[in-house]
């Protein structure tokens, strides 16, 4: 069995990957990392091989990844040059440490030059850098997390301001994206693949909200408006324009408005409407529906922001 490295295990995504992958492989086959030793304490007590690995600096990464055969690199929660450098550090260290395959959590339609999402720029850079090295890979191009939109729905005060028009998105649970990552890490027969990790239905935001209203009994409406008004709505609740800004403790929106508005633009322009059965083929299960998540919405919240910026 390959030795598997799961990074970022202190975060929402990485922690969920661990919960899933321990059902697929033995504890002894895993190396768990995160940026700070405090985030590893619980895993260390359970007997896992734990190592500190902070992507913001190359120092220590090669040693942290030594002995691993396949690695999950979870995209960092900041945007721009800092994220690109962090990803490059992790990739270079993994290759130097002898890691044979990189699993990377990317974004649907990441390398389309006409995709206006600022988020996709770093994903395109990372994919292209991995390809330039000739190493084995699986790129998991995730659709938008349903949790982000469910949290927005529940905290909307009855009106969701939107600039994504009638564009469609195959909303998927972060839990299912983590499940896909766990399976990808264990697939010794998958090489140099790009997989679109989509939810089981392609929906407009209006359709998404209709499902939410039906399942929760709330009466939320969607107000179609301009990008400028959406920026203003985020400004009003203290959401920074970029990930370099100040994030408020307890904010219902642990993401930047630049990321969300340009993401909505991409949806409006049909640049995010990938809809495949790659998730089911990879995991052998069907992804959660939006209705299922709304019915148990307390379990499907976006959660706090985990970042080495803080």
Secondary structure, 3 states (H helix, E strand, C coil): CCCEEECCCCCHHHHHHHHHHCCCCCHHHEEEEECCHHHHHHHHHCCCEEEECCCCCCCCHHHHHCCCCEEEECCCCCCCHHHHHHHHHHHHHHHHCCCCEEEEEEECCCCCCCCCCHHHHHHHHHHHHHHHHCCEEEEEEECCEHHHHHHHHHCCCCEEEECCCCCCECCECHHHHHHHHHHHHHCCCCCCEEEEECCCCCECHHHHHHHHHHHHCCCCEEEECCHHHHHHHHHHCCCCCCCCCCCCCCCCCCCCHHHHHHHHHHHHCCCCCCCCCHHHHHHCCCCCCHHHHHHCHHHCCCCCCCCCCC
